[in-house]
């Protein structure tokens, strides 16, 4: 459509000028996509050109755009935020002089700094409209302030993602099984779903048995959907649903799901298989952080993470030295959300703590033309800025040397495959003189179960000196909290006595 092309040109022109995010044009693009789907049933081939679907780009063009984006972001941060104004003054550097070579001379921003003084990262002259909090499962919740324009932008991008990524269509019903405390995900997803012409249901993190009944229940709504068609959930809550479904004898035929989106935590291949057997649909996972929105990453069929580099600059650095890691090594994702996509809370070289492994060779998957994780050192040393450090899926979160020696994902592959280990899997690693010891919460302490786990761990090459089974969480070393622990309650299975409803008055 001609109007859609005009809106895309206005959107691109606004970005090139370095002005504020052209939200109005982006919103028009999202509406045009929805209108196309309603009229023709499927998006056109040009959907690959929409924002967030970046494909191959000329290396020299990408180098120029990246340099300009980093300078603009640094200049805004240095002149409008207290934290980076102090940082640049101490360094004696000018943001406008930054190059890809000098970028790595900037210190990283630790998560503790944002948690400790969130107001120091808020841009002067931008009016905060919404406070987005993280769940706090890795510590104190992180505060990220968003402007109204940022919220509108994220709604538009979520609408595009819902149509193209989740294949949401008018008449579908999406259930969001995430905590209601997640203000920005609930707001963006619900608004995007309604924009598509589908129906949104805030399921929450209810007792898994209650949630399963709601997922399987027939809908008495007008429209083609007879049951919930799309489910979005945190990974650990999906594990709780899978465990409850297996215990309760639920089958894939009991549900009507066509899409199952998970995130927030590591999804093991073992849990992926069990979830597919229960719900009859392949779980799909993406990567996005509250701190770096709208930047995120897509997972290809080869399990590589491919970041949308138009929204942010991403590096993979050693979690201790913060130097770029070599191919085949594990590092932490360090992200710089770019202006004008971010304007309220500004962050530079923000250490996420999320661990990935750089691939030893460039990817050849279906998303290979789209840049994966950019290696800034290679980009600075070569005119071929398309050289990328394509990474594995998320391996876990850095919590000291043990998280590198025994990656979280590898442990989950062992535990999630074992029916006698309670889901979501809970474990702890303790350092011992002979090596790490893995403590596991199990349905029962059985020599046969212990033998199976030891064999599976050895097969995966986990450097453990022992495994200890526990049947009581209270007897275990401290285990990290899970998003499934953000449990919400329902009256469904707790009926109030009639006498209490009527009262005790005569």
C-alpha positions in Angstrom: 0.0 0.0 0.0 1.2 3.5 -0.9 0.4 4.9 2.5 2.3 2.2 4.3 5.4 3.0 2.1 5.1 6.7 3.0 5.0 5.9 6.7 8.1 3.7 6.4 10.0 6.4 4.6 9.0 9.0 7.3 10.1 6.5 10.0 13.5 6.0 8.3 14.0 9.7 7.7 13.3 10.5 11.3 15.9 8.0 12.5 18.5 9.3 10.0 18.0 12.9 11.3 18.7 11.7 14.8 15.5 13.3 16.1 13.2 11.9 18.7 11.7 8.5 17.9 9.2 8.9 15.0 6.5 7.1 17.0 3.6 8.3 14.9 5.0 6.8 11.7 5.8 3.5 13.6 2.3 3.3 14.9 1.0 3.8 11.4 3.2 1.0 10.1 1.8 -1.3 12.8 -1.8 -0.4 11.9 -1.0 -0.9 8.2 0.3 -4.4 9.0 -2.8 -5.3 11.0 -5.0 -4.0 8.1 -3.1 -6.1 5.6 -3.6 -9.2 7.7 -7.3 -8.5 8.2 -7.7 -8.1 4.4 -5.4 -10.7 3.0 -5.0 -13.1 5.9 -1.1 -13.0 5.8 1.5 -10.3 5.7 3.2 -9.5 2.5 6.8 -10.4 1.6 7.9 -6.9 2.5 7.2 -7.6 6.1 10.9 -8.6 6.4 11.7 -4.9 6.0 9.7 -3.7 9.0 11.4 -2.4 12.1 12.9 -5.1 14.3 13.2 -7.5 11.3 16.6 -6.2 10.2 18.3 -8.2 7.4 21.7 -8.0 5.7 23.3 -4.5 5.5 26.3 -3.2 3.6 29.3 -3.5 6.1 30.4 0.1 5.6 26.9 1.4 6.0 26.5 -0.5 9.2 29.8 0.8 10.5 28.8 4.4 9.8 25.3 4.0 11.3 26.7 2.2 14.4 29.4 4.9 15.0 26.8 7.7 14.6 24.3 5.9 16.9 26.9 5.3 19.6 28.1 9.0 19.5 24.5 10.3 19.7 23.7 8.0 22.6 26.9 8.9 24.4 26.3 12.7 23.9 22.8 12.5 25.2 23.9 10.4 28.2 26.8 12.7 29.0 24.8 15.9 28.8 21.5 14.8 30.3 22.2 12.2 33.0 24.1 12.7 36.2 25.8 9.3 36.1 27.4 9.6 32.7 28.1 13.3 33.0 30.4 12.4 36.0 31.9 9.4 34.1 32.9 11.4 31.0 34.3 14.3 33.2 36.5 11.8 35.1 37.7 10.2 31.9 38.5 13.5 30.2 36.8 12.3 27.0 34.3 13.9 24.6 31.4 11.8 23.4 31.6 13.3 19.9 35.1 12.0 19.5 34.2 8.4 20.2 35.1 5.8 17.5 34.7 2.0 17.4 38.3 1.8 18.5 37.9 4.0 21.5 34.4 2.6 22.5 36.0 -0.2 24.6 37.9 2.3 26.7 34.6 3.3 28.3 33.9 1.6 31.6 30.9 -0.8 31.8 27.8 0.1 33.8 27.2 -2.5 36.5 23.6 -3.5 37.3 24.2 -2.5 41.0 24.7 1.1 39.8 21.3 1.3 38.2 19.7 -0.5 41.1 21.3 1.8 43.6 20.6 5.2 42.0 18.1 4.8 39.1 17.4 8.6 39.0 21.0 9.2 38.0 20.3 7.5 34.7 17.1 9.5 33.9 17.5 12.1 31.1 16.9 15.7 32.0 14.1 17.2 29.9 12.3 13.9 29.4 9.1 13.5 31.4 8.9 10.0 32.9 5.5 8.4 32.4 5.8 4.9 33.6 8.1 3.0 36.0 8.9 -0.5 34.8 10.3 -2.8 37.5 12.0 -6.1 36.9 10.8 -9.1 38.9 13.7 -9.1 41.2 14.5 -12.8 40.9 18.2 -12.0 40.6 18.2 -9.4 43.4 16.6 -6.1 44.2 14.2 -5.1 41.4 15.7 -2.7 38.9 13.9 0.6 38.2 13.6 1.7 34.6 11.6 4.9 33.8 9.9 5.2 30.4 8.5 8.2 28.6 5.1 8.1 27.0 6.8 8.0 23.6 8.8 5.0 24.6 5.7 3.2 25.8 3.8 4.0 22.5 6.8 2.8 20.5 7.0 -0.5 22.4 3.3 -1.1 21.9 3.7 -0.6 18.1 6.7 -2.9 18.0 4.8 -5.5 20.1 2.0 -5.3 17.6 4.4 -6.0 14.7 5.9 -8.9 16.7 2.5 -10.3 17.6 1.6 -10.5 13.9 4.9 -11.7 12.5 6.4 -13.6 15.4 3.5 -15.1 17.3 1.2 -15.3 14.2 -1.6 -13.7 16.1 -4.7 -13.1 14.0 -8.1 -11.5 14.5 -10.4 -13.7 16.6 -7.5 -15.4 18.4 -7.3 -15.5 22.3 -4.0 -14.9 24.0 -3.6 -15.8 27.7 -0.7 -14.0 29.5 0.6 -16.3 32.3 3.0 -13.7 33.8 2.9 -11.9 37.0 0.6 -8.8 37.1 3.5 -7.0 38.7 5.1 -6.8 35.3 3.5 -3.6 34.3 5.2 -2.9 31.0 4.8 -6.4 29.6 1.1 -6.6 30.5 0.5 -3.1 29.1 2.4 -3.7 25.8 1.1 -7.2 25.2 -2.5 -6.5 26.0 -2.6 -3.3 23.9 -0.9 -5.1 21.0 -3.3 -8.0 21.1 -6.3 -5.8 21.0 -4.8 -3.8 18.1 -4.6 -7.0 16.1 -8.3 -7.7 16.8 -7.6 -10.6 19.1 -8.7 -11.1 22.7 -6.4 -10.7 25.7 -6.7 -12.7 28.9 -4.6 -11.9 32.0 -4.2 -15.4 33.3 -1.5 -14.6 35.8 0.6 -17.1 37.7 -2.2 -19.0 39.3 -2.0 -22.5 40.9 -0.9 -24.6 37.9 -4.0 -26.9 38.2 -6.3 -23.9 38.0 -4.4 -22.5 35.0 -4.6 -25.8 33.1 -8.4 -25.9 33.6 -8.7 -22.4 32.2 -6.5 -23.2 29.3 -8.6 -26.2 28.4 -12.0 -24.7 29.1 -14.2 -24.0 26.1 -14.8 -20.3 25.4 -18.4 -19.0 25.0 -17.2 -15.9 23.1 -18.3 -14.9 19.6 -15.6 -15.6 17.1 -13.8 -18.5 15.7 -11.7 -19.4 18.8 -13.2 -22.3 20.8 -10.3 -22.3 23.3 -7.3 -20.2 24.2 -5.1 -20.2 21.1 -1.9 -18.4 22.3 -0.1 -18.7 25.6 2.7 -16.5 26.9 4.5 -17.5 30.1 7.8 -17.4 32.0 9.8 -20.5 31.6 9.7 -21.7 35.1 6.0 -21.3 35.2 5.7 -23.3 32.0 7.7 -26.1 33.8 5.1 -26.0 36.7 2.3 -26.3 34.1 4.0 -29.2 32.5 4.5 -31.0 35.8 0.9 -30.5 36.8 -0.4 -31.6 33.4 1.7 -34.8 33.5 0.4 -35.6 37.0 -3.2 -34.8 36.1 -3.2 -36.8 32.9 -3.8 -33.9 30.6 -3.2 -34.5 26.8 -2.4 -32.2 23.9 -6.0 -32.9 22.6 -7.4 -31.2 25.7 -6.0 -27.8 24.6 -6.4 -25.6 21.6 -3.0 -23.8 21.6 -1.4 -22.8 18.3 1.4 -20.7 19.8 3.4 -21.0 23.0 5.8 -18.2 23.8 8.1 -18.3 26.8 10.9 -16.1 28.2 12.6 -14.6 31.2 14.5 -17.8 32.0 16.5 -20.6 30.4 14.4 -23.0 28.3 16.1 -26.4 28.1 15.7 -28.8 25.2 14.4 -31.4 27.7 11.6 -29.0 29.0 10.9 -28.0 25.4 10.2 -31.7 24.5 8.0 -32.3 27.5 6.0 -29.1 26.9 5.4 -30.1 23.3 4.1 -33.5 24.4 1.7 -31.9 26.8 0.4 -28.9 24.8 1.0 -30.2 21.2 2.9 -27.1 20.2 6.6 -26.2 20.1 7.5 -23.6 22.7 9.3 -20.6 21.2 11.6 -18.4 23.3 13.0 -14.9 22.8 15.4 -12.7 24.7 14.5 -9.2 26.0 15.3 -7.3 29.1 13.4 -4.5 30.8 16.6 -2.5 30.9 17.3 -2.7 27.2 13.8 -2.6 25.6 12.9 -2.6 22.8 16.2 -4.4 21.9 16.0 -8.1 22.0 17.0 -11.3 20.2 15.4 -14.0 18.2 16.4 -17.7 18.4 16.9 -19.5 15.1 16.4 -23.2 14.4 20.1 -23.8 15.2 19.6 -22.2 18.7 21.7 -19.1 17.9 20.7 -15.7 19.4 20.3 -13.0 16.7 20.0 -9.5 18.1 18.2 -6.7 16.4 21.2 -4.4 16.2 19.1 -1.4 15.0 17.8 -1.0 18.6 21.0 -1.5 20.6 24.7 -2.3 20.4 25.6 -5.6 22.0 28.9 -6.9 23.1 30.0 -10.2 24.6 32.6 -9.6 27.3 34.4 -11.7 29.9 32.3 -11.3 33.1 35.4 -10.6 35.2 37.8 -8.6 33.0 35.2 -7.1 30.6 37.3 -7.8 27.6 35.9 -9.3 24.4 35.8 -13.1 24.5 37.3 -15.3 21.8 35.2 -17.6 19.6 34.1 -20.6 21.6 34.4 -18.9 25.0 31.6 -17.9 27.4 31.0 -14.2 28.2 28.2 -11.9 29.5 26.0 -9.8 27.3 26.8 -6.1 27.6 24.2 -3.8 25.9 23.9 -0.2 24.9 20.3 0.7 24.0 20.6 3.4 21.3 19.0 6.8 21.0 16.4 7.6 19.7 14.9 4.3 20.6 15.6 5.1 24.3 15.2 8.6 25.7 14.3 8.4 29.4 16.5 6.0 31.2 19.8 6.0 29.3 22.3 3.2 29.7 25.8 2.6 28.1 27.7 -0.7 28.2 25.2 -2.1 30.7 26.2 -5.5 32.1 23.3 -7.8 32.0 25.0 -10.8 33.7 23.4 -13.1 31.1 25.9 -15.7 29.8 26.3 -16.9 26.2 29.0 -18.7 24.3 30.4 -17.3 21.1 30.2 -19.7 18.2 33.5 -20.9 16.9 32.4 -20.3 13.3 30.0 -17.9 11.6 26.3 -19.1 11.5 24.8 -20.6 8.4 21.2 -20.7 9.8 18.1 -19.1 8.3 18.8 -15.9 10.2 22.5 -15.7 9.3 22.0 -12.6 7.1 20.7 -10.7 10.1 23.5 -9.6 12.5 23.8 -11.7 15.6 25.9 -10.5 18.5 28.4 -7.9 17.1 32.0 -8.3 18.2 33.2 -4.7 18.7 36.9 -5.7 18.6 36.5 -7.3 15.2 34.4 -4.4 13.9 37.1 -1.9 15.0 39.9 -3.9 13.4 38.1 -4.6 10.1 36.0 -2.8 7.6 33.9 -5.9 7.5 31.6 -4.9 10.3 29.3 -7.8 9.5 31.8 -10.1 11.3 29.7 -11.2 14.2 30.1 -13.2 17.4 27.0 -15.3 16.9 26.2 -16.8 20.3 24.5 -19.8 21.8 21.2 -19.4 23.5 21.4 -18.0 27.1 23.4 -20.4 29.3 22.4 -18.8 32.6 23.4 -15.9 34.7 26.9 -15.1 36.0 27.1 -15.7 39.8 30.8 -16.4 40.2 33.2 -19.0 38.7 30.9 -21.9 39.3 28.4 -20.5 36.9 31.1 -20.7 34.2 32.4 -24.2 35.1 28.9 -25.7 35.5 26.5 -23.7 33.2 22.9 -23.4 34.3 21.6 -24.7 31.0 23.7 -27.8 31.2 22.3 -28.6 34.7 18.7 -28.0 33.5 19.2 -30.4 30.6 20.0 -33.1 33.1 17.2 -32.3 35.6 14.4 -31.3 33.3 14.7 -34.7 31.5 14.2 -36.6 34.8 10.5 -37.3 35.7 11.4 -37.8 39.4 12.9 -34.3 39.7 10.3 -31.8 40.8 9.5 -29.1 38.1 10.5 -26.3 38.0 13.9 -27.8 38.8 15.5 -26.4 41.9 19.1 -27.0 42.7 22.2 -25.4 44.3 25.9 -25.7 43.6 28.3 -25.7 46.5 32.1 -25.4 46.1 34.0 -28.3 47.8 37.7 -29.1 47.9 37.2 -32.0 45.5 35.0 -30.0 43.1 31.4 -28.6 42.9 28.6 -30.6 44.5 25.1 -30.4 43.0 22.2 -30.4 45.4 18.9 -31.4 43.8 15.3 -31.2 45.0 13.7 -34.5 44.0 10.3 -36.2 44.5 12.1 -38.9 46.5 15.7 -39.8 47.5 16.3 -43.0 45.5 19.6 -44.7 44.7 18.3 -45.4 41.2 17.4 -41.7 40.6 20.8 -40.7 41.9 22.5 -43.2 39.6 20.5 -41.8 36.6 21.4 -38.2 37.4 25.1 -39.1 37.9 25.2 -40.9 34.5 23.4 -38.0 32.7 25.7 -35.4 34.3 28.8 -37.4 33.3 27.5 -37.8 29.7 27.2 -34.0 29.5 30.6 -33.5 30.9 29.6 -31.6 34.0 32.6 -31.3 36.3 30.9 -32.4 39.5 32.4 -34.2 42.5 29.0 -35.4 43.7 25.2 -35.1 43.6 23.1 -34.9 46.8 19.3 -35.5 46.6 16.9 -33.6 48.9 13.2 -34.2 49.4 12.7 -31.0 51.4 13.6 -27.6 50.1 14.3 -26.3 53.6 17.1 -28.8 54.0 18.9 -27.6 50.8 21.5 -24.8 50.4 19.9 -21.6 49.2 18.4 -21.9 45.7 17.8 -19.0 43.3 14.2 -17.7 43.2 12.2 -18.4 40.1 9.6 -16.4 38.3 7.1 -19.2 39.0 7.5 -18.2 42.7 5.6 -15.0 42.0 2.4 -17.0 42.6 -1.0 -15.3 42.5 -4.0 -16.7 44.2 -7.5 -17.6 43.1 -10.7 -18.3 44.8 -11.5 -21.0 42.3 -10.5 -23.9 44.6 -11.2 -22.2 47.9 -15.0 -21.6 48.1 -16.1 -19.3 50.8 -18.7 -20.9 53.2 -22.3 -19.8 52.6 -22.6 -18.7 56.2 -19.7 -16.3 55.8 -21.2 -14.8 52.7 -24.6 -14.3 54.4 -23.1 -13.0 57.7 -23.9 -14.0 61.2 -26.7 -11.5 61.7 -30.2 -12.9 62.7 
